[in-house]
Amino acid sequence: MLTALRVRVIAVPDTARERILAEKDPETLERWLERAVVAASLAEVLDGLS
């Protein structure tokens, strides 16, 4: 998922990167990846990102 965000030139702050790398639930990771390929921002990808 981080690769998809990088290729799409969507900035990922350190706190968000840590959250992504710490996530272990496959369903959540899959949902985030699906969003990452079409989202305009990181907020559209991660649930509850403020």
Residue pairs with C-beta under 8 A, 6 or more apart in sequence:
1 20
1 29
1 32
1 33
1 36
1 45
2 12
2 17
2 20
2 21
4 33
4 36
4 37
5 12
5 36
5 42
5 45
6 12
8 36
8 37
8 39
10 36
10 39
10 41
10 42
10 45
11 42
12 20
12 42
13 42
16 42
16 46
16 49
19 46
20 32
20 46
23 29
23 32
28 47
31 47
32 45
32 46
35 44
35 45
36 45
39 45
42 49
43 49
